[in-house]
């Protein structure tokens, strides 16, 4: 009881009370900082499993530096897997500059910039012509030198845009193939298909 502080090579943890034994560390009313990848936040309860993974309850999580919090994930529970470098959030809200922009009952997200297949964090924006926009990218790490990102985007004034980007990454250079289509554009009243091929060899 009282002020609790714990640190190992992967985690710095402080709380109003806590415990440590062979099964790992746990703390209540806790602040945490990951030490091997970006990630910090606050939680009503933090538990470190014997495998070194983290279970966070009633949590606020971000990868922004301590001096600035541009985005934040608020969730009933987040599990951080240190081996796969992926997190899973349940009953989660994404907040940008303090404003809630998205609710998801479940989301899996990367904890680092290491290439791995899965959903990437949604992006949110607005414009006077297209309205509010929400993009939810899905990344496929096909091979060490090839990957594909599929990004459906919702424009509140226009419709749904289906975008994809295929990259070929070689030592001599790289090539990008970008394909996008909007099945029905409410501003123009028709379908929009467009593609762009970029190559730097």
NUNUKE-393918 format. One line per field, with one value per residue: x, y, z of N, C-alpha, C in turn. Coordinates in pm, whole numbers, padded with zeros to 5 digits. Example, Ala and Ser with C-alpha at 12.3 -4.5 7.8 and 13.67 -1.06 7.14 Angstrom:
n.xx	01319_01285
n.yy	-00569_-00225
n.zz	00780_00708
ca.xx	01230_01367
ca.yy	-00450_-00106
ca.zz	00780_00714
c.xx	01320_01290
c.yy	-00330_00003
c.zz	00780_00787
END
This chain:
n.xx	00084_00028_00264_00371_00629_00774_01013_01135_01329_01142_00929_00808_00642_00403_00199_-00090_-00100_00048_00189_00440_00564_00667_00493_00476_00418_00176_-00051_-00254_-00460_-00279_00014_00184_00474_00606_00921_01068_00939_00731_00477_00247_00055_-00245_-00417_-00682_-00613_-00321_-00170_00104_00181_00322_00459_00538_00358_00102_-00193_-00447_-00683_-00972_-00848_-00627_-00446_-00157_00078_00209_00460_00555_00532_00326_-00002_-00152_-00326_-00536_-00621_-00900_-01020_-01211_-01065_-00728_-00498_-00159_00071_00393_00561_00451_00418_00172_-00139_-00457_-00770_-01069_-01406_-01361_-01259_-01145_-00967_-00900_-00700_-00836_-01101_-01361_-01356_-01412_-01573_-01516_-01602_-01407_-01062_-00756_-00419_-00100_00198_00439_00655_00727_00690_00389_00114_-00223_-00484_-00442_-00412_-00710_-00770_-00873_-01052_-01152_-01320_-01428_-01545_-01575_-01670_-01683_-01426_-01329_-01089_-00994_-00730_-00600_-00329_-00114_00152_00312_00556_00914_00989_00756_00437_00093_-00156_-00483_-00738_-01036_-01237_-01460_-01654_-01855_-02011_-01979_-01947_-01830_-01492_-01273_-00958_-00625_-00285_-00005_00321_00648_00954_01282_01643_01759_01573_01232_00884_00550_00207_-00096_-00435_-00766_-01114_-01443_-01748_-01995_-02027_-02167_-02153_-02094_-02268_-02209_-01990_-01654_-01345_-01006_-00655_-00306_00024_00335_00680_01010_01305
n.yy	-00119_00236_00452_00292_00161_00026_-00128_-00283_-00425_-00368_-00212_00067_00135_00287_00325_00364_00154_-00174_-00488_-00747_-01049_-01388_-01421_-01182_-00822_-00599_-00322_-00064_00219_00331_00455_00406_00328_00220_00078_-00021_00032_00290_00404_00473_00562_00569_00371_00200_-00041_-00232_-00519_-00729_-01010_-01345_-01390_-01142_-00977_-00717_-00641_-00416_-00226_-00014_00207_00462_00513_00592_00660_00892_01144_01235_01511_01591_01506_01402_01207_00953_00643_00528_00275_-00007_-00235_-00315_-00527_-00583_-00735_-00824_-00985_-01023_-00761_-00632_-00482_-00532_-00391_-00346_-00235_00041_00382_00620_00912_01236_01510_01542_01512_01281_01057_00809_00500_00166_-00172_-00364_-00380_-00444_-00348_-00217_-00201_-00093_00034_-00179_-00394_-00562_-00779_-00665_-00456_-00103_00208_00403_00698_01038_01313_01632_01830_02115_02048_01762_01683_01517_01279_00937_00695_00354_00168_-00144_-00357_-00567_-00771_-00903_-01015_-00990_-00794_-00696_-00545_-00468_-00225_-00178_00055_00153_00443_00665_00928_01176_01347_01252_00968_00627_00555_00333_00235_00125_00030_-00104_-00209_-00253_-00336_-00305_-00352_-00200_-00003_00119_00046_00166_00094_00242_00215_00334_00368_00501_00386_00525_00862_01108_01381_01423_01251_01012_00730_00698_00612_00568_00556_00526_00494_00470_00475_00432_00356
n.zz	00000_-00045_-00214_-00507_-00703_-00993_-01207_-01501_-01776_-01980_-01889_-01704_-01408_-01200_-00910_-00687_-00514_-00505_-00622_-00635_-00759_-00840_-01051_-01181_-01202_-01053_-01036_-00892_-00985_-01178_-01349_-01651_-01852_-02151_-02229_-02441_-02674_-02821_-02601_-02350_-02055_-01850_-01606_-01435_-01333_-01367_-01494_-01514_-01697_-01645_-01884_-01958_-02086_-02095_-01915_-01915_-01743_-01775_-01926_-02052_-02336_-02527_-02794_-02819_-02746_-02403_-02376_-02539_-02629_-02890_-02994_-02848_-02700_-02544_-02337_-02218_-02167_-02244_-02398_-02420_-02621_-02592_-02740_-03001_-03058_-03074_-02990_-02829_-02803_-02618_-02623_-02704_-02751_-02979_-02941_-03061_-03017_-02778_-02852_-02904_-03176_-03285_-03219_-03129_-03077_-03064_-03137_-03302_-03292_-03410_-03210_-03270_-03532_-03682_-03962_-04002_-04053_-04038_-03890_-03913_-03731_-03736_-03939_-03918_-04051_-04196_-04441_-04636_-04877_-04900_-04655_-04335_-04287_-04263_-04235_-04248_-04244_-04370_-04341_-04526_-04494_-04728_-04819_-04747_-04934_-05042_-05005_-04915_-04879_-04792_-04802_-04704_-04720_-04571_-04685_-04571_-04729_-04983_-05026_-05027_-05057_-05209_-05159_-05251_-05206_-05350_-05285_-05409_-05294_-05344_-05343_-05543_-05588_-05576_-05633_-05677_-05682_-05707_-05658_-05683_-05618_-05635_-05588_-05603_-05634_-05456_-05498_-05768_-05886_-06009_-06093_-05987_-06109_-06070_-06119_-06037_-06132_-05995_-06029_-05929_-06024
ca.xx	00000_00106_00325_00434_00707_00836_01074_01218_01377_01036_00818_00812_00506_00380_00059_-00122_-00063_00091_00249_00533_00610_00715_00396_00485_00382_00043_-00066_-00384_-00450_-00140_00072_00281_00555_00681_01060_01130_00865_00648_00353_00235_-00083_-00296_-00517_-00727_-00538_-00222_-00115_00205_00172_00455_00524_00578_00253_00032_-00338_-00479_-00826_-01014_-00716_-00599_-00319_-00111_00220_00263_00558_00493_00508_00211_-00092_-00239_-00433_-00542_-00717_-00964_-01082_-01242_-00949_-00629_-00395_-00040_00155_00527_00626_00400_00414_00037_-00232_-00599_-00853_-01212_-01493_-01259_-01285_-01027_-00982_-00800_-00698_-00936_-01236_-01385_-01384_-01446_-01595_-01509_-01611_-01283_-00964_-00619_-00336_00043_00262_00564_00655_00767_00590_00313_-00021_-00330_-00543_-00367_-00500_-00792_-00739_-00995_-01030_-01270_-01298_-01552_-01605_-01608_-01727_-01602_-01368_-01277_-01019_-00953_-00640_-00561_-00196_-00076_00296_00314_00691_01006_01002_00625_00325_-00031_-00242_-00619_-00791_-01168_-01255_-01597_-01672_-01997_-02082_-01956_-01969_-01720_-01379_-01197_-00821_-00525_-00149_00087_00459_00758_01070_01404_01765_01786_01472_01100_00772_00422_00087_-00206_-00564_-00875_-01243_-01559_-01861_-02095_-01991_-02291_-02134_-02097_-02377_-02163_-01883_-01520_-01237_-00880_-00538_-00181_00141_00456_00794_01143_01400
ca.yy	00000_00357_00469_00170_00185_-00097_-00113_-00389_-00375_-00336_-00139_00146_00131_00349_00317_00394_00032_-00274_-00613_-00812_-01182_-01464_-01414_-01051_-00706_-00542_-00195_00002_00363_00324_00518_00312_00372_00113_00121_-00072_00087_00399_00364_00517_00593_00552_00264_00172_-00159_-00285_-00648_-00787_-01156_-01409_-01379_-01004_-00900_-00627_-00633_-00283_-00205_00127_00259_00565_00469_00669_00647_01027_01176_01290_01655_01622_01394_01433_01106_00868_00533_00500_00144_-00084_-00321_-00329_-00627_-00555_-00852_-00775_-01071_-00993_-00616_-00590_-00462_-00557_-00307_-00379_-00124_00145_00509_00694_01056_01319_01641_01541_01496_01143_01052_00675_00396_00030_-00270_-00445_-00340_-00489_-00240_-00239_-00123_-00039_00055_-00303_-00437_-00680_-00780_-00632_-00322_00012_00301_00486_00840_01118_01447_01703_01933_02183_01986_01621_01658_01440_01159_00836_00590_00241_00090_-00282_-00378_-00706_-00788_-01018_-01070_-00884_-00689_-00663_-00529_-00412_-00155_-00154_00162_00211_00575_00716_01072_01193_01418_01194_00824_00541_00543_00210_00258_00022_00062_-00217_-00161_-00346_-00275_-00374_-00276_-00105_00102_00077_00079_00177_00092_00293_00202_00384_00375_00542_00330_00629_00991_01184_01517_01423_01166_00897_00646_00749_00514_00633_00478_00596_00407_00544_00384_00494_00246
ca.zz	00000_-00057_-00347_-00559_-00824_-01044_-01340_-01557_-01906_-02075_-01833_-01581_-01356_-01071_-00870_-00547_-00443_-00602_-00574_-00727_-00720_-00956_-01161_-01243_-01122_-01072_-00965_-00900_-01012_-01223_-01468_-01709_-01966_-02215_-02241_-02562_-02785_-02771_-02536_-02211_-02023_-01715_-01598_-01298_-01290_-01463_-01454_-01601_-01692_-01638_-02014_-01980_-02151_-02005_-01916_-01864_-01725_-01772_-01962_-02153_-02395_-02642_-02829_-02831_-02641_-02282_-02386_-02624_-02654_-03003_-03000_-02729_-02705_-02417_-02352_-02097_-02144_-02350_-02376_-02501_-02637_-02620_-02839_-03135_-03069_-03110_-02881_-02854_-02717_-02615_-02584_-02716_-02818_-03025_-02919_-03128_-02953_-02673_-02907_-02948_-03320_-03330_-03119_-03181_-02968_-03061_-03237_-03287_-03346_-03392_-03104_-03320_-03677_-03750_-04058_-03963_-04108_-03945_-03898_-03865_-03663_-03824_-03949_-03917_-04103_-04242_-04543_-04673_-04996_-04882_-04524_-04239_-04348_-04173_-04307_-04165_-04329_-04337_-04398_-04551_-04514_-04817_-04820_-04705_-05034_-05100_-04911_-04969_-04784_-04842_-04717_-04730_-04660_-04576_-04695_-04537_-04835_-05116_-05031_-04983_-05149_-05188_-05204_-05223_-05248_-05353_-05292_-05437_-05232_-05382_-05311_-05651_-05591_-05533_-05720_-05609_-05764_-05627_-05725_-05601_-05685_-05556_-05664_-05631_-05578_-05445_-05548_-05915_-05932_-06087_-06042_-06015_-06109_-06104_-06079_-06058_-06124_-05965_-06027_-05916_-06032
c.xx	00088_00166_00401_00505_00779_00897_01152_01261_01268_00935_00859_00669_00502_00232_00038_-00095_-00025_00152_00343_00570_00652_00619_00396_00443_00239_00033_-00206_-00363_-00311_-00111_00180_00351_00627_00821_01128_01054_00780_00520_00353_00087_-00115_-00404_-00558_-00654_-00446_-00170_-00015_00201_00312_00531_00569_00475_00179_-00118_-00377_-00631_-00857_-00894_-00724_-00459_-00284_00035_00284_00367_00491_00459_00382_00128_-00189_-00356_-00423_-00649_-00769_-01040_-01113_-01127_-00859_-00530_-00280_00049_00294_00600_00582_00397_00280_-00046_-00374_-00678_-00998_-01290_-01411_-01311_-01153_-01056_-00868_-00811_-00808_-01079_-01256_-01426_-01429_-01469_-01587_-01521_-01484_-01190_-00828_-00529_-00189_00098_00392_00550_00700_00654_00523_00171_-00123_-00384_-00445_-00465_-00581_-00741_-00870_-00962_-01161_-01230_-01432_-01621_-01655_-01673_-01631_-01553_-01314_-01217_-00974_-00864_-00618_-00433_-00166_00074_00316_00448_00785_01016_00869_00522_00208_-00109_-00376_-00687_-00929_-01183_-01399_-01592_-01821_-02075_-02070_-01991_-01846_-01616_-01301_-01057_-00729_-00390_-00062_00228_00553_00886_01194_01525_01792_01688_01339_00996_00643_00309_-00030_-00334_-00673_-01002_-01350_-01683_-01970_-02056_-02118_-02276_-02144_-02208_-02335_-02051_-01750_-01421_-01110_-00767_-00413_-00067_00263_00572_00922_01245_01538
c.yy	00125_00365_00343_00205_00058_-00068_-00239_-00343_-00331_-00235_-00056_00165_00198_00342_00353_00274_-00071_-00395_-00667_-00947_-01255_-01456_-01278_-00941_-00665_-00416_-00141_00152_00395_00415_00425_00375_00249_00163_00073_-00033_00202_00347_00405_00542_00575_00445_00245_00051_-00203_-00417_-00695_-00939_-01216_-01402_-01237_-00919_-00816_-00637_-00506_-00267_-00057_00216_00373_00538_00556_00636_00784_01051_01241_01438_01690_01496_01433_01336_01017_00761_00510_00370_00083_-00176_-00319_-00435_-00598_-00678_-00807_-00859_-01036_-00843_-00569_-00575_-00493_-00475_-00349_-00261_00004_00268_00574_00842_01129_01460_01653_01519_01350_01140_00914_00585_00261_-00067_-00353_-00392_-00397_-00387_-00271_-00150_-00059_-00019_-00069_-00351_-00566_-00666_-00746_-00492_-00218_00109_00381_00630_00917_01255_01511_01804_01993_02116_01844_01589_01585_01313_01066_00724_00482_00151_-00052_-00311_-00526_-00710_-00915_-01091_-00958_-00768_-00649_-00644_-00460_-00347_-00127_-00056_00206_00342_00620_00868_01100_01263_01350_01046_00751_00531_00417_00228_00143_00070_-00062_-00162_-00277_-00278_-00358_-00289_-00170_00011_00047_00116_00077_00173_00131_00285_00251_00389_00418_00495_00431_00756_01077_01327_01525_01337_01046_00822_00710_00635_00588_00549_00559_00496_00493_00444_00466_00382_00302
c.zz	00000_-00196_-00386_-00688_-00862_-01180_-01375_-01695_-02003_-02022_-01711_-01535_-01219_-01038_-00725_-00457_-00547_-00536_-00680_-00671_-00848_-01074_-01229_-01147_-01151_-00989_-00987_-00917_-01066_-01341_-01519_-01828_-02021_-02245_-02368_-02689_-02732_-02710_-02391_-02183_-01877_-01718_-01454_-01242_-01402_-01408_-01558_-01586_-01679_-01770_-02045_-02051_-02048_-02026_-01843_-01858_-01713_-01802_-02062_-02204_-02514_-02669_-02848_-02722_-02521_-02292_-02465_-02646_-02765_-03012_-02878_-02751_-02563_-02430_-02216_-02064_-02268_-02307_-02473_-02502_-02680_-02724_-02981_-03162_-03125_-02984_-02924_-02753_-02729_-02559_-02585_-02790_-02855_-03009_-02988_-03073_-02848_-02720_-02949_-03096_-03366_-03210_-03188_-03063_-02953_-03168_-03201_-03357_-03323_-03281_-03150_-03470_-03753_-03840_-04011_-04013_-04000_-03970_-03846_-03800_-03764_-03827_-03971_-03970_-04144_-04348_-04581_-04791_-04968_-04750_-04432_-04309_-04241_-04256_-04210_-04250_-04276_-04413_-04409_-04583_-04596_-04811_-04776_-04805_-05098_-04989_-04981_-04856_-04850_-04746_-04764_-04653_-04679_-04581_-04673_-04648_-04972_-05124_-04981_-05094_-05111_-05246_-05169_-05276_-05237_-05369_-05320_-05393_-05262_-05344_-05416_-05653_-05544_-05636_-05641_-05712_-05674_-05710_-05631_-05684_-05587_-05633_-05695_-05557_-05575_-05494_-05699_-05971_-06011_-06017_-06078_-06003_-06147_-06050_-06109_-06040_-06104_-05960_-06019_-05912_-06058
END
